[in-house]
Amino acid sequence: MTLPLFDFSAYFKFFIGLFALVNPVGIIPVFISMTSYQSAAIRNKTNLTANLSVAIILLTSLFLGDGILQIFGISIDSFRIAGGILVVTIAMSMISGKLGEDKQNKQEKSETAIRESIGVVPLALPLMAGPGAISSTIVWGTRYHTVAHLFGFSVAIALFALCCWGIFRMAPWLVRLLGQTGINVITRIMGLLLMALGIEFIVTGSEDAFPGSSGLMYRVARGLRLRACSIISKTYQ
């Protein structure tokens, strides 16, 4: 398949996918609680450190992800399927409202209490640039691997980090404006977008790895969609 020199629709889809995966609005309460003891200047520095770290992590995944897969002998189709399953799992948690603290294990939570700088760990990794965002970036980077496309995705990552920085700068105001209910609604909407992205990864990877499996993939995608609808209906009962 011949790819265009620039594919702005792919860059936009990648950008929206990062927003759905990271869900910076949903992380706002966590950011505020972690920086509540900091002065305004230190909080702004933590915000800058976190988003610079996110950009570096995702750019590293974008440029080196294909090489890492080749070193371990992993095909992009297999990785796309695995990444899609991971993304769908995260989306299920977001839709059911159970994502929250799942991105941090107990050791990371205990280390947070004694860590002076939280910009890199746990804010950037794993709360923002978690496994889902990293695997999604690798999938896009291996699919569009020309210099022009890598530049386009790099710009998307830079814009994403800049947007997250702005959102965290406005965190106290956004919490007062949206409230916890508004943040929960946005999280579930992001979960639905993420579900669609994960299913697309799974279907594309499966069709390439197993030619002729489009009928099976349609049934799997339909089952996942019905599962998501069931979770939403139970959540609001």
DONUDO-201098 format. One line per 2 residues: number of its first residue (from 0); for each residue x, y, z of N, C-alpha, C, O. Coordinates in nm, 2 decimals. Layout:
BEGIN
NUM = X Y Z X Y Z X Y Z X Y Z; ... $
END
This chain:
BEGIN
0 = 0.08 -0.12 0.00 0.00 0.00 0.00 0.09 0.13 0.00 0.18 0.14 0.08; 0.06 0.22 -0.10 0.14 0.34 -0.11 0.08 0.44 -0.01 -0.04 0.48 -0.02 $
2 = 0.16 0.50 0.08 0.11 0.60 0.17 0.14 0.73 0.12 0.24 0.76 0.05; 0.05 0.83 0.14 0.07 0.97 0.10 0.19 1.03 0.18 0.23 0.98 0.28 $
4 = 0.25 1.14 0.12 0.36 1.20 0.19 0.32 1.24 0.33 0.40 1.22 0.43; 0.21 1.31 0.35 0.16 1.35 0.48 0.01 1.30 0.49 -0.06 1.30 0.39 $
6 = -0.02 1.24 0.60 -0.16 1.19 0.63 -0.21 1.26 0.75 -0.20 1.21 0.86; -0.27 1.38 0.73 -0.32 1.46 0.84 -0.43 1.39 0.92 -0.45 1.41 1.04 $
8 = -0.51 1.31 0.85 -0.62 1.24 0.92 -0.56 1.14 1.02 -0.62 1.12 1.13; -0.45 1.08 0.98 -0.39 0.98 1.07 -0.33 1.05 1.19 -0.33 1.00 1.30 $
10 = -0.27 1.17 1.17 -0.21 1.24 1.28 -0.32 1.29 1.38 -0.30 1.28 1.50; -0.43 1.33 1.32 -0.54 1.37 1.40 -0.60 1.26 1.48 -0.63 1.27 1.60 $
12 = -0.61 1.14 1.42 -0.66 1.02 1.49 -0.57 0.98 1.60 -0.61 0.94 1.71; -0.44 0.99 1.57 -0.34 0.96 1.67 -0.35 1.05 1.79 -0.34 1.01 1.91 $
14 = -0.36 1.18 1.76 -0.37 1.29 1.86 -0.50 1.26 1.95 -0.49 1.27 2.07; -0.61 1.24 1.89 -0.73 1.21 1.96 -0.72 1.08 2.04 -0.77 1.07 2.16 $
16 = -0.65 0.98 1.99 -0.63 0.86 2.06 -0.55 0.88 2.18 -0.58 0.81 2.29; -0.45 0.96 2.17 -0.36 0.99 2.29 -0.45 1.06 2.40 -0.44 1.03 2.52 $
18 = -0.53 1.15 2.36 -0.62 1.22 2.45 -0.71 1.12 2.52 -0.73 1.13 2.65; -0.77 1.03 2.45 -0.86 0.93 2.51 -0.78 0.83 2.60 -0.83 0.80 2.71 $
20 = -0.66 0.79 2.56 -0.58 0.70 2.64 -0.53 0.77 2.77 -0.55 0.71 2.88; -0.47 0.89 2.76 -0.42 0.95 2.88 -0.53 1.02 2.96 -0.52 1.02 3.08 $
22 = -0.63 1.07 2.89 -0.74 1.13 2.96 -0.69 1.24 3.07 -0.71 1.22 3.19; -0.63 1.35 3.02 -0.57 1.44 3.11 -0.67 1.51 3.20 -0.64 1.54 3.32 $
24 = -0.80 1.52 3.15 -0.90 1.58 3.24 -0.93 1.49 3.36 -0.95 1.54 3.47; -0.93 1.36 3.33 -0.96 1.27 3.44 -0.85 1.26 3.54 -0.87 1.22 3.66 $
26 = -0.72 1.30 3.50 -0.61 1.29 3.59 -0.60 1.42 3.67 -0.52 1.42 3.77; -0.68 1.52 3.64 -0.67 1.65 3.71 -0.68 1.63 3.87 -0.60 1.69 3.94 $
28 = -0.78 1.56 3.92 -0.79 1.54 4.06 -0.67 1.48 4.12 -0.62 1.51 4.23; -0.61 1.38 4.05 -0.48 1.32 4.10 -0.37 1.42 4.10 -0.29 1.42 4.20 $
30 = -0.36 1.50 4.00 -0.26 1.60 3.99 -0.27 1.70 4.10 -0.17 1.74 4.17; -0.39 1.74 4.13 -0.41 1.84 4.24 -0.38 1.78 4.37 -0.31 1.85 4.46 $
32 = -0.42 1.66 4.40 -0.39 1.60 4.53 -0.24 1.57 4.55 -0.19 1.59 4.66; -0.17 1.54 4.44 -0.03 1.51 4.45 0.05 1.64 4.47 0.16 1.64 4.52 $
34 = 0.00 1.75 4.42 0.08 1.88 4.43 0.01 1.98 4.53 0.05 2.10 4.53; -0.07 1.93 4.61 -0.14 2.02 4.71 -0.05 2.08 4.80 -0.08 2.19 4.85 $
36 = 0.06 2.02 4.84 0.16 2.07 4.93 0.26 2.16 4.87 0.34 2.23 4.94; 0.26 2.18 4.74 0.36 2.26 4.66 0.31 2.40 4.65 0.19 2.43 4.64 $
38 = 0.40 2.49 4.64 0.37 2.63 4.60 0.33 2.64 4.46 0.35 2.54 4.38; 0.28 2.75 4.42 0.23 2.77 4.28 0.35 2.75 4.18 0.34 2.69 4.07 $
40 = 0.47 2.81 4.22 0.58 2.80 4.13 0.63 2.65 4.12 0.66 2.61 4.01; 0.64 2.58 4.23 0.68 2.44 4.22 0.58 2.35 4.15 0.62 2.26 4.07 $
42 = 0.45 2.38 4.17 0.35 2.31 4.09 0.36 2.33 3.94 0.35 2.23 3.87; 0.39 2.45 3.90 0.41 2.48 3.76 0.53 2.40 3.71 0.53 2.36 3.59 $
44 = 0.63 2.40 3.79 0.76 2.32 3.75 0.73 2.18 3.74 0.77 2.11 3.64; 0.65 2.12 3.83 0.61 1.98 3.83 0.53 1.95 3.70 0.55 1.85 3.63 $
46 = 0.44 2.04 3.67 0.36 2.03 3.55 0.44 2.03 3.42 0.43 1.94 3.33; 0.54 2.12 3.41 0.63 2.12 3.30 0.72 2.00 3.29 0.73 1.94 3.18 $
48 = 0.77 1.95 3.40 0.85 1.83 3.41 0.77 1.71 3.36 0.82 1.63 3.28; 0.65 1.70 3.41 0.56 1.58 3.37 0.54 1.58 3.22 0.55 1.47 3.16 $
50 = 0.50 1.69 3.16 0.47 1.69 3.02 0.59 1.68 2.93 0.58 1.63 2.82; 0.70 1.74 2.97 0.83 1.72 2.89 0.86 1.57 2.90 0.91 1.51 2.80 $
52 = 0.85 1.51 3.01 0.88 1.36 3.03 0.79 1.28 2.94 0.83 1.18 2.87; 0.66 1.31 2.93 0.56 1.24 2.85 0.60 1.25 2.70 0.61 1.15 2.63 $
54 = 0.64 1.37 2.66 0.68 1.39 2.52 0.81 1.31 2.49 0.81 1.25 2.38; 0.90 1.31 2.58 1.03 1.23 2.56 1.00 1.08 2.55 1.05 1.01 2.46 $
56 = 0.91 1.03 2.64 0.88 0.89 2.64 0.81 0.85 2.51 0.84 0.75 2.45; 0.71 0.93 2.47 0.63 0.89 2.35 0.72 0.91 2.22 0.71 0.83 2.13 $
58 = 0.80 1.01 2.22 0.89 1.03 2.10 0.99 0.91 2.09 1.02 0.86 1.98; 1.04 0.87 2.21 1.13 0.75 2.21 1.06 0.63 2.16 1.12 0.55 2.08 $
60 = 0.93 0.61 2.20 0.86 0.49 2.15 0.83 0.50 2.00 0.83 0.40 1.93; 0.81 0.62 1.96 0.78 0.65 1.81 0.90 0.61 1.73 0.88 0.54 1.62 $
62 = 1.01 0.65 1.76 1.13 0.63 1.68 1.20 0.50 1.70 1.26 0.45 1.61; 1.20 0.45 1.82 1.27 0.32 1.85 1.18 0.20 1.87 1.23 0.09 1.88 $
64 = 1.05 0.22 1.86 0.96 0.11 1.89 0.98 0.00 1.78 0.98 -0.12 1.82; 0.99 0.03 1.66 1.00 -0.07 1.55 1.13 -0.15 1.57 1.13 -0.27 1.56 $
66 = 1.24 -0.08 1.61 1.37 -0.15 1.63 1.36 -0.25 1.75 1.41 -0.36 1.75; 1.29 -0.20 1.85 1.27 -0.29 1.97 1.19 -0.42 1.94 1.22 -0.53 1.98 $
68 = 1.09 -0.40 1.85 1.01 -0.52 1.81 1.09 -0.61 1.73 1.08 -0.74 1.75; 1.18 -0.56 1.64 1.26 -0.65 1.56 1.37 -0.72 1.65 1.40 -0.84 1.62 $
70 = 1.42 -0.65 1.75 1.52 -0.72 1.84 1.45 -0.84 1.90 1.52 -0.95 1.92; 1.33 -0.83 1.95 1.26 -0.94 2.02 1.19 -1.03 1.92 1.12 -1.13 1.97 $
72 = 1.19 -1.00 1.79 1.13 -1.09 1.69 0.98 -1.09 1.70 0.91 -1.19 1.67; 0.92 -0.97 1.73 0.78 -0.96 1.74 0.72 -0.89 1.62 0.77 -0.78 1.58 $
74 = 0.63 -0.95 1.55 0.57 -0.89 1.43 0.48 -0.77 1.47 0.42 -0.77 1.58; 0.47 -0.68 1.38 0.38 -0.56 1.41 0.24 -0.60 1.42 0.16 -0.54 1.50 $
76 = 0.20 -0.71 1.34 0.06 -0.75 1.35 0.03 -0.81 1.49 -0.08 -0.78 1.55; 0.12 -0.89 1.55 0.10 -0.94 1.68 0.10 -0.83 1.78 0.01 -0.83 1.88 $
78 = 0.19 -0.74 1.77 0.19 -0.62 1.86 0.07 -0.54 1.85 0.02 -0.49 1.95; 0.01 -0.52 1.73 -0.11 -0.44 1.71 -0.22 -0.51 1.78 -0.31 -0.44 1.84 $
80 = -0.23 -0.64 1.77 -0.34 -0.72 1.84 -0.33 -0.70 1.99 -0.43 -0.67 2.06; -0.20 -0.72 2.04 -0.18 -0.71 2.18 -0.21 -0.57 2.23 -0.27 -0.55 2.34 $
82 = -0.17 -0.47 2.16 -0.19 -0.33 2.19 -0.34 -0.30 2.19 -0.39 -0.23 2.28; -0.41 -0.36 2.09 -0.56 -0.33 2.09 -0.63 -0.39 2.20 -0.72 -0.33 2.26 $
84 = -0.59 -0.51 2.25 -0.65 -0.58 2.36 -0.62 -0.49 2.49 -0.71 -0.47 2.57; -0.50 -0.44 2.50 -0.47 -0.36 2.62 -0.55 -0.23 2.62 -0.60 -0.19 2.72 $
86 = -0.56 -0.17 2.50 -0.64 -0.04 2.49 -0.79 -0.07 2.52 -0.85 0.01 2.59; -0.84 -0.18 2.47 -0.98 -0.22 2.50 -1.00 -0.24 2.65 -1.10 -0.20 2.71 $
88 = -0.90 -0.30 2.72 -0.91 -0.32 2.86 -0.91 -0.19 2.94 -0.99 -0.18 3.03; -0.83 -0.10 2.90 -0.83 0.03 2.96 -0.96 0.10 2.94 -1.01 0.17 3.03 $
90 = -1.01 0.09 2.81 -1.14 0.16 2.78 -1.25 0.10 2.87 -1.34 0.18 2.91; -1.25 -0.03 2.89 -1.36 -0.09 2.98 -1.35 -0.03 3.11 -1.45 0.00 3.17 $
92 = -1.23 -0.01 3.17 -1.21 0.04 3.30 -1.26 0.19 3.30 -1.32 0.23 3.40; -1.23 0.26 3.20 -1.28 0.40 3.19 -1.43 0.41 3.19 -1.49 0.49 3.25 $
94 = -1.49 0.33 3.10 -1.64 0.33 3.09 -1.71 0.29 3.22 -1.81 0.35 3.25; -1.65 0.19 3.29 -1.71 0.15 3.41 -1.68 0.23 3.53 -1.73 0.21 3.64 $
96 = -1.59 0.33 3.51 -1.55 0.42 3.62 -1.45 0.36 3.72 -1.45 0.41 3.83; -1.38 0.26 3.68 -1.29 0.19 3.77 -1.14 0.21 3.74 -1.06 0.14 3.79 $
98 = -1.11 0.31 3.65 -0.97 0.32 3.61 -0.89 0.38 3.72 -0.80 0.32 3.77; -0.93 0.50 3.76 -0.87 0.57 3.87 -0.73 0.54 3.91 -0.63 0.58 3.85 $
100 = -0.72 0.46 4.02 -0.59 0.43 4.08 -0.52 0.31 4.02 -0.42 0.27 4.07; -0.59 0.24 3.92 -0.53 0.12 3.87 -0.40 0.14 3.80 -0.32 0.04 3.78 $
102 = -0.37 0.26 3.76 -0.24 0.29 3.69 -0.12 0.29 3.79 -0.01 0.29 3.74; -0.15 0.29 3.91 -0.04 0.29 4.01 -0.05 0.17 4.10 -0.15 0.13 4.15 $
104 = 0.07 0.10 4.12 0.07 -0.01 4.21 0.10 0.04 4.35 0.12 0.15 4.37; 0.09 -0.05 4.45 0.11 -0.01 4.59 0.24 0.05 4.61 0.26 0.14 4.69 $
106 = 0.35 -0.01 4.55 0.48 0.04 4.58 0.49 0.18 4.53 0.55 0.27 4.59; 0.44 0.21 4.41 0.44 0.34 4.35 0.37 0.44 4.44 0.41 0.56 4.45 $
108 = 0.26 0.40 4.50 0.18 0.49 4.58 0.26 0.52 4.71 0.26 0.64 4.75; 0.33 0.43 4.77 0.40 0.45 4.89 0.52 0.54 4.86 0.56 0.62 4.94 $
110 = 0.59 0.52 4.74 0.70 0.60 4.71 0.66 0.74 4.68 0.74 0.84 4.70; 0.54 0.77 4.63 0.49 0.90 4.60 0.50 0.99 4.73 0.53 1.11 4.72 $
112 = 0.46 0.93 4.84 0.46 1.01 4.97 0.59 1.06 5.01 0.60 1.17 5.07; 0.70 1.00 4.97 0.83 1.04 5.01 0.91 1.10 4.90 1.03 1.14 4.92 $
114 = 0.86 1.11 4.78 0.93 1.16 4.67 0.91 1.31 4.66 0.80 1.36 4.66; 1.02 1.39 4.65 1.01 1.53 4.64 0.96 1.57 4.50 0.88 1.67 4.49 $
116 = 1.01 1.51 4.39 0.97 1.54 4.26 0.88 1.43 4.20 0.93 1.32 4.19; 0.76 1.46 4.17 0.66 1.36 4.12 0.64 1.39 3.97 0.55 1.32 3.92 $
118 = 0.71 1.48 3.91 0.68 1.51 3.77 0.70 1.39 3.68 0.63 1.37 3.58; 0.81 1.31 3.70 0.84 1.20 3.61 0.77 1.08 3.66 0.70 1.02 3.58 $
120 = 0.79 1.04 3.78 0.72 0.92 3.84 0.64 0.97 3.97 0.71 1.03 4.06; 0.51 0.95 3.98 0.43 0.87 3.89 0.35 0.95 3.78 0.27 0.89 3.71 $
122 = 0.36 1.08 3.78 0.27 1.16 3.69 0.30 1.12 3.54 0.20 1.08 3.47; 0.42 1.14 3.49 0.45 1.11 3.35 0.44 0.96 3.33 0.38 0.91 3.23 $
124 = 0.50 0.88 3.41 0.50 0.73 3.40 0.47 0.67 3.53 0.55 0.69 3.63; 0.36 0.60 3.55 0.28 0.54 3.44 0.14 0.61 3.42 0.06 0.57 3.34 $
126 = 0.11 0.72 3.50 -0.02 0.78 3.49 -0.05 0.84 3.35 -0.17 0.82 3.30; 0.04 0.90 3.29 0.01 0.96 3.16 0.07 0.88 3.04 -0.01 0.83 2.96 $
128 = 0.20 0.86 3.04 0.26 0.78 2.93 0.26 0.63 2.98 0.37 0.58 3.01; 0.14 0.57 2.99 0.14 0.44 3.04 0.15 0.34 2.93 0.18 0.37 2.81 $
130 = 0.13 0.21 2.96 0.15 0.10 2.85 0.06 0.12 2.73 0.10 0.10 2.62; -0.07 0.17 2.76 -0.16 0.19 2.64 -0.11 0.30 2.55 -0.11 0.28 2.43 $
132 = -0.07 0.42 2.60 -0.02 0.52 2.52 0.11 0.48 2.44 0.13 0.52 2.33; 0.20 0.41 2.51 0.33 0.37 2.45 0.30 0.27 2.34 0.36 0.28 2.23 $
134 = 0.22 0.17 2.37 0.19 0.07 2.26 0.12 0.13 2.14 0.15 0.09 2.03; 0.03 0.22 2.17 -0.04 0.29 2.06 0.06 0.37 1.97 0.05 0.37 1.85 $
136 = 0.15 0.44 2.04 0.25 0.52 1.96 0.34 0.43 1.88 0.37 0.46 1.76; 0.38 0.31 1.93 0.46 0.22 1.86 0.38 0.16 1.74 0.44 0.15 1.63 $
138 = 0.25 0.13 1.75 0.17 0.08 1.64 0.17 0.18 1.53 0.19 0.15 1.41; 0.14 0.31 1.56 0.13 0.41 1.46 0.27 0.43 1.39 0.27 0.45 1.27 $
140 = 0.37 0.43 1.47 0.51 0.46 1.42 0.55 0.35 1.33 0.63 0.38 1.23; 0.51 0.23 1.35 0.55 0.12 1.26 0.47 0.11 1.14 0.51 0.05 1.03 $
142 = 0.35 0.16 1.15 0.26 0.16 1.03 0.30 0.27 0.93 0.30 0.25 0.81; 0.33 0.39 0.99 0.37 0.51 0.91 0.52 0.54 0.94 0.54 0.62 1.03 $
144 = 0.61 0.47 0.87 0.75 0.48 0.92 0.84 0.56 0.83 0.96 0.56 0.85; 0.78 0.65 0.74 0.86 0.74 0.67 0.90 0.86 0.75 0.84 0.89 0.85 $
146 = 1.01 0.93 0.71 1.05 1.05 0.78 0.94 1.15 0.79 0.92 1.21 0.90; 0.87 1.17 0.68 0.76 1.27 0.68 0.66 1.24 0.78 0.61 1.33 0.86 $
148 = 0.61 1.11 0.78 0.51 1.07 0.88 0.56 1.08 1.02 0.49 1.12 1.11; 0.68 1.04 1.05 0.74 1.04 1.18 0.74 1.19 1.23 0.72 1.22 1.35 $
150 = 0.77 1.28 1.14 0.77 1.42 1.17 0.63 1.47 1.21 0.61 1.54 1.31; 0.53 1.42 1.13 0.39 1.46 1.16 0.34 1.40 1.29 0.28 1.48 1.37 $
152 = 0.38 1.28 1.33 0.34 1.22 1.46 0.42 1.29 1.57 0.36 1.31 1.68; 0.54 1.34 1.54 0.62 1.41 1.64 0.55 1.54 1.68 0.54 1.58 1.79 $
154 = 0.50 1.61 1.57 0.43 1.73 1.60 0.30 1.71 1.68 0.27 1.79 1.77; 0.23 1.60 1.65 0.11 1.56 1.72 0.15 1.54 1.87 0.07 1.58 1.96 $
156 = 0.26 1.47 1.90 0.30 1.44 2.04 0.33 1.57 2.11 0.29 1.59 2.22; 0.40 1.67 2.04 0.44 1.79 2.10 0.31 1.88 2.13 0.30 1.93 2.24 $
158 = 0.22 1.88 2.04 0.09 1.95 2.06 0.01 1.89 2.18 -0.05 1.96 2.26; 0.01 1.75 2.18 -0.06 1.68 2.29 0.00 1.72 2.43 -0.07 1.75 2.52 $
160 = 0.14 1.72 2.44 0.20 1.75 2.56 0.17 1.90 2.60 0.16 1.93 2.72; 0.17 1.99 2.50 0.14 2.13 2.52 0.00 2.14 2.58 -0.03 2.22 2.67 $
162 = -0.10 2.07 2.52 -0.24 2.08 2.56 -0.25 2.03 2.70 -0.32 2.09 2.79; -0.18 1.92 2.74 -0.19 1.86 2.87 -0.13 1.96 2.97 -0.18 1.98 3.08 $
164 = -0.02 2.03 2.93 0.04 2.13 3.02 -0.06 2.24 3.05 -0.07 2.29 3.16; -0.13 2.29 2.94 -0.23 2.39 2.96 -0.35 2.35 3.05 -0.40 2.42 3.13 $
166 = -0.39 2.22 3.03 -0.50 2.17 3.11 -0.46 2.16 3.26 -0.54 2.20 3.34; -0.34 2.12 3.29 -0.30 2.11 3.43 -0.28 2.25 3.49 -0.29 2.27 3.61 $
168 = -0.24 2.35 3.40 -0.23 2.48 3.45 -0.36 2.54 3.50 -0.37 2.61 3.59; -0.47 2.49 3.43 -0.60 2.54 3.46 -0.68 2.44 3.55 -0.80 2.45 3.57 $
170 = -0.60 2.34 3.61 -0.66 2.24 3.69 -0.76 2.28 3.80 -0.87 2.24 3.80; -0.72 2.38 3.89 -0.82 2.42 3.99 -0.94 2.48 3.94 -1.05 2.45 3.99 $
172 = -0.93 2.56 3.83 -1.05 2.62 3.77 -1.14 2.52 3.70 -1.26 2.52 3.71; -1.08 2.42 3.63 -1.16 2.31 3.57 -1.23 2.23 3.67 -1.34 2.19 3.64 $
174 = -1.17 2.20 3.78 -1.24 2.12 3.88 -1.36 2.19 3.94 -1.47 2.13 3.95; -1.35 2.32 3.96 -1.46 2.40 4.00 -1.57 2.41 3.90 -1.69 2.41 3.93 $
176 = -1.53 2.42 3.77 -1.62 2.43 3.66 -1.70 2.30 3.63 -1.82 2.30 3.62; -1.62 2.19 3.62 -1.68 2.06 3.58 -1.74 1.98 3.70 -1.84 1.92 3.69 $
178 = -1.67 1.99 3.81 -1.71 1.91 3.92 -1.67 1.76 3.90 -1.63 1.73 3.78; -1.68 1.68 4.00 -1.65 1.54 3.98 -1.74 1.47 3.88 -1.69 1.38 3.80 $
180 = -1.87 1.51 3.87 -1.96 1.44 3.78 -1.92 1.47 3.64 -1.92 1.38 3.55; -1.89 1.60 3.61 -1.84 1.64 3.47 -1.72 1.56 3.43 -1.71 1.52 3.32 $
182 = -1.62 1.55 3.52 -1.50 1.48 3.49 -1.53 1.33 3.46 -1.47 1.27 3.37; -1.62 1.27 3.54 -1.66 1.13 3.52 -1.72 1.11 3.38 -1.70 1.01 3.31 $
184 = -1.81 1.21 3.34 -1.87 1.20 3.21 -1.77 1.20 3.10 -1.78 1.13 3.00; -1.68 1.30 3.11 -1.57 1.31 3.01 -1.49 1.18 3.00 -1.45 1.14 2.89 $
186 = -1.46 1.12 3.12 -1.38 1.00 3.12 -1.45 0.89 3.05 -1.39 0.81 2.98; -1.58 0.88 3.06 -1.66 0.77 2.99 -1.67 0.80 2.84 -1.66 0.70 2.76 $
188 = -1.68 0.92 2.80 -1.68 0.95 2.66 -1.54 0.92 2.60 -1.53 0.86 2.49; -1.43 0.95 2.67 -1.30 0.91 2.62 -1.29 0.76 2.62 -1.22 0.71 2.53 $
190 = -1.35 0.69 2.71 -1.35 0.54 2.71 -1.41 0.49 2.59 -1.36 0.39 2.53; -1.52 0.55 2.54 -1.59 0.50 2.42 -1.50 0.52 2.30 -1.49 0.43 2.21 $
192 = -1.44 0.64 2.29 -1.35 0.66 2.18 -1.23 0.56 2.18 -1.19 0.51 2.07; -1.19 0.54 2.30 -1.07 0.44 2.31 -1.11 0.30 2.28 -1.04 0.23 2.22 $
194 = -1.24 0.26 2.31 -1.29 0.13 2.27 -1.29 0.11 2.12 -1.24 0.01 2.07; -1.33 0.22 2.05 -1.33 0.21 1.90 -1.19 0.20 1.85 -1.16 0.12 1.75 $
196 = -1.10 0.27 1.90 -0.96 0.27 1.86 -0.90 0.13 1.88 -0.83 0.07 1.80; -0.92 0.07 2.00 -0.87 -0.06 2.04 -0.92 -0.17 1.94 -0.85 -0.26 1.90 $
198 = -1.05 -0.16 1.91 -1.11 -0.26 1.82 -1.05 -0.25 1.69 -1.03 -0.35 1.62; -1.03 -0.13 1.64 -0.96 -0.11 1.51 -0.82 -0.17 1.51 -0.79 -0.23 1.41 $
200 = -0.75 -0.15 1.61 -0.62 -0.22 1.62 -0.63 -0.37 1.61 -0.56 -0.43 1.53; -0.72 -0.43 1.69 -0.74 -0.57 1.69 -0.78 -0.62 1.55 -0.73 -0.72 1.50 $
202 = -0.88 -0.56 1.49 -0.93 -0.60 1.36 -0.82 -0.59 1.25 -0.80 -0.68 1.17; -0.75 -0.48 1.25 -0.65 -0.46 1.15 -0.54 -0.56 1.16 -0.49 -0.62 1.06 $
204 = -0.49 -0.58 1.29 -0.38 -0.67 1.31 -0.43 -0.82 1.28 -0.35 -0.89 1.22; -0.55 -0.85 1.31 -0.60 -0.99 1.29 -0.61 -1.02 1.14 -0.58 -1.13 1.09 $
206 = -0.67 -0.92 1.06 -0.69 -0.94 0.92 -0.55 -0.95 0.85 -0.54 -1.03 0.75; -0.45 -0.88 0.90 -0.32 -0.89 0.83 -0.25 -1.02 0.87 -0.18 -1.09 0.79 $
208 = -0.26 -1.06 1.00 -0.20 -1.19 1.05 -0.27 -1.31 1.01 -0.21 -1.41 0.98; -0.41 -1.30 1.00 -0.49 -1.42 0.96 -0.58 -1.38 0.84 -0.70 -1.34 0.87 $
210 = -0.53 -1.38 0.72 -0.62 -1.34 0.60 -0.74 -1.42 0.60 -0.74 -1.54 0.62; -0.85 -1.36 0.57 -0.98 -1.43 0.56 -1.06 -1.44 0.69 -1.16 -1.50 0.70 $
212 = -1.01 -1.37 0.79 -1.08 -1.37 0.92 -1.17 -1.25 0.95 -1.20 -1.23 1.06; -1.21 -1.18 0.84 -1.28 -1.06 0.86 -1.42 -1.09 0.93 -1.47 -1.01 1.01 $
214 = -1.48 -1.20 0.89 -1.61 -1.24 0.95 -1.60 -1.26 1.10 -1.68 -1.22 1.18; -1.49 -1.33 1.14 -1.47 -1.36 1.28 -1.44 -1.23 1.35 -1.49 -1.20 1.46 $
216 = -1.36 -1.14 1.29 -1.33 -1.01 1.36 -1.45 -0.93 1.37 -1.46 -0.85 1.47; -1.55 -0.93 1.28 -1.67 -0.86 1.29 -1.75 -0.90 1.41 -1.80 -0.82 1.48 $
218 = -1.75 -1.04 1.43 -1.83 -1.09 1.55 -1.76 -1.05 1.68 -1.83 -1.02 1.77; -1.63 -1.05 1.68 -1.56 -1.01 1.80 -1.58 -0.87 1.83 -1.61 -0.83 1.94 $
220 = -1.57 -0.78 1.73 -1.59 -0.64 1.75 -1.74 -0.61 1.80 -1.76 -0.53 1.88; -1.83 -0.69 1.74 -1.97 -0.67 1.78 -1.99 -0.71 1.93 -2.06 -0.64 2.00 $
222 = -1.92 -0.82 1.97 -1.93 -0.86 2.11 -1.87 -0.76 2.20 -1.93 -0.74 2.31; -1.76 -0.70 2.17 -1.70 -0.60 2.25 -1.79 -0.48 2.26 -1.80 -0.42 2.37 $
224 = -1.85 -0.44 2.15 -1.94 -0.32 2.15 -2.06 -0.35 2.24 -2.10 -0.26 2.32; -2.12 -0.47 2.24 -2.23 -0.50 2.32 -2.19 -0.51 2.47 -2.26 -0.47 2.56 $
226 = -2.06 -0.55 2.49 -2.01 -0.56 2.63 -2.00 -0.41 2.69 -2.03 -0.39 2.80; -1.95 -0.32 2.60 -1.94 -0.18 2.65 -2.07 -0.12 2.68 -2.09 -0.05 2.78 $
228 = -2.17 -0.15 2.59 -2.31 -0.10 2.62 -2.36 -0.15 2.75 -2.43 -0.08 2.82; -2.34 -0.28 2.77 -2.38 -0.34 2.90 -2.32 -0.28 3.02 -2.39 -0.25 3.12 $
230 = -2.19 -0.25 3.01 -2.12 -0.18 3.12 -2.18 -0.04 3.15 -2.20 0.00 3.26; -2.21 0.03 3.04 -2.26 0.17 3.05 -2.40 0.16 3.12 -2.43 0.24 3.21 $
232 = -2.49 0.07 3.07 -2.62 0.06 3.13 -2.62 0.02 3.27 -2.70 0.08 3.35; -2.53 -0.07 3.31 -2.52 -0.11 3.46 -2.47 0.01 3.54 -2.51 0.03 3.66 $
234 = -2.38 0.09 3.48 -2.32 0.20 3.56 -2.42 0.30 3.59 -2.42 0.36 3.70; -2.52 0.33 3.51 -2.61 0.44 3.53 -2.75 0.39 3.58 -2.84 0.46 3.58 $
236 = -2.76 0.26 3.62 -2.88 0.21 3.67 -2.89 0.25 3.82 -2.99 0.22 3.89 $
END
